[in-house]
């Protein structure tokens, strides 16, 4: 349950802030926030 709480408490608010301040779309804002919080694996194919 810790990962879900991290997403709700950390990732989502950061993504929302990025969308508001930098004008990013949801997908890009979430990607940046997940990367920042260490939830994305490095070396994945970026075309997905």
N, CA, C and O atoms as CSV, one atom per row, in Angstrom:
chain,resi,resn,atom,element,x,y,z
A,1,UNK,N,N,0.823,-1.195,0.000
A,1,UNK,CA,C,0.000,0.000,0.000
A,1,UNK,C,C,0.864,1.255,0.000
A,1,UNK,O,O,0.374,2.337,-0.323
A,2,UNK,N,N,2.136,1.131,0.355
A,2,UNK,CA,C,3.023,2.278,0.410
A,2,UNK,C,C,3.225,2.955,-0.931
A,2,UNK,O,O,3.310,4.181,-1.002
A,3,UNK,N,N,3.302,2.168,-1.995
A,3,UNK,CA,C,3.507,2.747,-3.322
A,3,UNK,C,C,2.298,3.574,-3.731
A,3,UNK,O,O,2.451,4.659,-4.292
A,4,UNK,N,N,1.105,3.075,-3.459
A,4,UNK,CA,C,-0.102,3.820,-3.810
A,4,UNK,C,C,-0.150,5.138,-3.042
A,4,UNK,O,O,-0.489,6.175,-3.611
A,5,UNK,N,N,0.182,5.106,-1.772
A,5,UNK,CA,C,0.195,6.343,-0.983
A,5,UNK,C,C,1.239,7.318,-1.506
A,5,UNK,O,O,0.993,8.524,-1.528
A,6,UNK,N,N,2.400,6.822,-1.927
A,6,UNK,CA,C,3.416,7.697,-2.509
A,6,UNK,C,C,2.892,8.373,-3.768
A,6,UNK,O,O,3.126,9.562,-3.986
A,7,UNK,N,N,2.187,7.618,-4.591
A,7,UNK,CA,C,1.639,8.194,-5.822
A,7,UNK,C,C,0.633,9.284,-5.480
A,7,UNK,O,O,0.656,10.362,-6.073
A,8,UNK,N,N,-0.242,9.008,-4.533
A,8,UNK,CA,C,-1.267,9.983,-4.146
A,8,UNK,C,C,-0.650,11.196,-3.461
A,8,UNK,O,O,-1.038,12.331,-3.735
A,9,UNK,N,N,0.308,10.957,-2.574
A,9,UNK,CA,C,0.868,12.043,-1.763
A,9,UNK,C,C,1.994,12.815,-2.441
A,9,UNK,O,O,2.183,13.998,-2.156
A,10,UNK,N,N,2.746,12.171,-3.333
A,10,UNK,CA,C,3.926,12.807,-3.925
A,10,UNK,C,C,3.800,13.011,-5.428
A,10,UNK,O,O,3.904,14.136,-5.918
A,11,UNK,N,N,3.579,11.932,-6.151
A,11,UNK,CA,C,3.646,11.972,-7.610
A,11,UNK,C,C,2.530,12.825,-8.208
A,11,UNK,O,O,2.796,13.701,-9.032
A,12,UNK,N,N,1.296,12.580,-7.805
A,12,UNK,CA,C,0.172,13.312,-8.387
A,12,UNK,C,C,0.251,14.822,-8.136
A,12,UNK,O,O,0.061,15.596,-9.074
A,13,UNK,N,N,0.525,15.267,-6.904
A,13,UNK,CA,C,0.628,16.717,-6.700
A,13,UNK,C,C,1.775,17.361,-7.491
A,13,UNK,O,O,1.635,18.470,-8.006
A,14,UNK,N,N,2.911,16.653,-7.581
A,14,UNK,CA,C,4.029,17.187,-8.369
A,14,UNK,C,C,3.646,17.286,-9.840
A,14,UNK,O,O,3.958,18.275,-10.502
A,15,UNK,N,N,2.973,16.267,-10.348
A,15,UNK,CA,C,2.554,16.274,-11.748
A,15,UNK,C,C,1.567,17.409,-12.005
A,15,UNK,O,O,1.659,18.097,-13.022
A,16,UNK,N,N,0.639,17.601,-11.102
A,16,UNK,CA,C,-0.330,18.682,-11.256
A,16,UNK,C,C,0.372,20.037,-11.269
A,16,UNK,O,O,0.027,20.909,-12.066
A,17,UNK,N,N,1.343,20.213,-10.398
A,17,UNK,CA,C,2.095,21.469,-10.349
A,17,UNK,C,C,2.870,21.692,-11.651
A,17,UNK,O,O,2.903,22.806,-12.173
A,18,UNK,N,N,3.489,20.635,-12.172
A,18,UNK,CA,C,4.209,20.745,-13.441
A,18,UNK,C,C,3.264,21.136,-14.573
A,18,UNK,O,O,3.615,21.947,-15.429
A,19,UNK,N,N,2.069,20.559,-14.573
A,19,UNK,CA,C,1.094,20.887,-15.612
A,19,UNK,C,C,0.690,22.356,-15.532
A,19,UNK,O,O,0.577,23.031,-16.554
A,20,UNK,N,N,0.474,22.842,-14.321
A,20,UNK,CA,C,0.041,24.224,-14.141
A,20,UNK,C,C,1.154,25.222,-14.437
A,20,UNK,O,O,0.928,26.219,-15.124
A,21,UNK,N,N,2.353,24.961,-13.923
A,21,UNK,CA,C,3.441,25.937,-14.028
A,21,UNK,C,C,4.197,25.867,-15.348
A,21,UNK,O,O,4.626,26.896,-15.870
A,22,UNK,N,N,4.365,24.652,-15.899
A,22,UNK,CA,C,5.162,24.495,-17.110
A,22,UNK,C,C,4.318,24.195,-18.342
A,22,UNK,O,O,4.847,24.118,-19.451
A,23,UNK,N,N,3.018,24.024,-18.158
A,23,UNK,CA,C,2.132,23.776,-19.283
A,23,UNK,C,C,2.319,22.412,-19.932
A,23,UNK,O,O,2.032,22.244,-21.117
A,24,UNK,N,N,2.797,21.441,-19.166
A,24,UNK,CA,C,3.009,20.103,-19.705
A,24,UNK,C,C,1.693,19.347,-19.780
A,24,UNK,O,O,0.747,19.647,-19.052
A,25,UNK,N,N,1.645,18.347,-20.683
A,25,UNK,CA,C,0.474,17.486,-20.691
A,25,UNK,C,C,0.602,16.458,-19.573
A,25,UNK,O,O,1.669,16.315,-18.975
A,26,UNK,N,N,-0.472,15.749,-19.294
A,26,UNK,CA,C,-0.510,14.824,-18.164
A,26,UNK,C,C,0.552,13.741,-18.268
A,26,UNK,O,O,1.234,13.447,-17.286
A,27,UNK,N,N,0.701,13.146,-19.440
A,27,UNK,CA,C,1.662,12.047,-19.615
A,27,UNK,C,C,3.086,12.500,-19.307
A,27,UNK,O,O,3.814,11.810,-18.593
A,28,UNK,N,N,3.481,13.633,-19.830
A,28,UNK,CA,C,4.842,14.135,-19.614
A,28,UNK,C,C,5.054,14.529,-18.152
A,28,UNK,O,O,6.109,14.251,-17.581
A,29,UNK,N,N,4.063,15.170,-17.549
A,29,UNK,CA,C,4.180,15.574,-16.146
A,29,UNK,C,C,4.302,14.357,-15.232
A,29,UNK,O,O,5.110,14.361,-14.302
A,30,UNK,N,N,3.511,13.323,-15.486
A,30,UNK,CA,C,3.605,12.106,-14.680
A,30,UNK,C,C,4.943,11.417,-14.878
A,30,UNK,O,O,5.529,10.923,-13.915
A,31,UNK,N,N,5.439,11.374,-16.108
A,31,UNK,CA,C,6.730,10.743,-16.382
A,31,UNK,C,C,7.834,11.434,-15.585
A,31,UNK,O,O,8.655,10.767,-14.956
A,32,UNK,N,N,7.857,12.755,-15.606
A,32,UNK,CA,C,8.871,13.510,-14.872
A,32,UNK,C,C,8.748,13.247,-13.371
A,32,UNK,O,O,9.751,13.032,-12.691
A,33,UNK,N,N,7.530,13.264,-12.863
A,33,UNK,CA,C,7.323,13.058,-11.432
A,33,UNK,C,C,7.689,11.638,-11.006
A,33,UNK,O,O,8.303,11.449,-9.956
A,34,UNK,N,N,7.318,10.636,-11.808
A,34,UNK,CA,C,7.704,9.258,-11.491
A,34,UNK,C,C,9.216,9.098,-11.538
A,34,UNK,O,O,9.797,8.441,-10.674
A,35,UNK,N,N,9.866,9.698,-12.546
A,35,UNK,CA,C,11.334,9.646,-12.632
A,35,UNK,C,C,11.967,10.264,-11.387
A,35,UNK,O,O,12.873,9.686,-10.786
A,36,UNK,N,N,11.483,11.432,-11.011
A,36,UNK,CA,C,12.035,12.160,-9.869
A,36,UNK,C,C,11.920,11.352,-8.574
A,36,UNK,O,O,12.797,11.428,-7.713
A,37,UNK,N,N,10.856,10.593,-8.440
A,37,UNK,CA,C,10.622,9.816,-7.223
A,37,UNK,C,C,11.148,8.390,-7.310
A,37,UNK,O,O,10.927,7.595,-6.396
A,38,UNK,N,N,11.838,8.056,-8.390
A,38,UNK,CA,C,12.499,6.762,-8.505
A,38,UNK,C,C,11.612,5.589,-8.870
A,38,UNK,O,O,11.950,4.446,-8.562
A,39,UNK,N,N,10.493,5.841,-9.514
A,39,UNK,CA,C,9.585,4.753,-9.870
A,39,UNK,C,C,9.725,4.271,-11.308
A,39,UNK,O,O,9.089,3.288,-11.686
A,40,UNK,N,N,10.535,4.933,-12.112
A,40,UNK,CA,C,10.710,4.518,-13.511
A,40,UNK,C,C,12.029,3.775,-13.642
A,40,UNK,O,O,13.046,4.188,-13.086
A,41,UNK,N,N,12.000,2.679,-14.380
A,41,UNK,CA,C,13.223,1.931,-14.640
A,41,UNK,C,C,14.011,2.649,-15.726
A,41,UNK,O,O,13.436,3.121,-16.707
A,42,UNK,N,N,15.306,2.731,-15.555
A,42,UNK,CA,C,16.165,3.349,-16.558
A,42,UNK,C,C,16.400,2.360,-17.686
A,42,UNK,O,O,16.414,1.149,-17.462
A,43,UNK,N,N,16.584,2.869,-18.896
A,43,UNK,CA,C,16.886,2.022,-20.039
A,43,UNK,C,C,15.665,1.499,-20.768
A,43,UNK,O,O,15.804,0.675,-21.672
A,44,UNK,N,N,14.480,1.948,-20.410
A,44,UNK,CA,C,13.275,1.531,-21.123
A,44,UNK,C,C,13.220,2.203,-22.473
A,44,UNK,O,O,13.808,3.267,-22.671
A,45,UNK,N,N,12.518,1.588,-23.399
A,45,UNK,CA,C,12.301,2.166,-24.715
A,45,UNK,C,C,11.357,3.350,-24.558
A,45,UNK,O,O,10.231,3.181,-24.089
A,46,UNK,N,N,11.788,4.527,-24.937
A,46,UNK,CA,C,11.001,5.744,-24.756
A,46,UNK,C,C,9.858,5.872,-25.755
A,46,UNK,O,O,9.028,6.770,-25.611
A,47,UNK,N,N,9.786,5.002,-26.766
A,47,UNK,CA,C,8.748,5.121,-27.780
A,47,UNK,C,C,7.410,4.568,-27.317
A,47,UNK,O,O,6.421,4.702,-28.038
A,48,UNK,N,N,7.341,3.956,-26.153
A,48,UNK,CA,C,6.091,3.366,-25.658
A,48,UNK,C,C,5.119,4.423,-25.226
A,48,UNK,O,O,4.016,4.104,-24.783
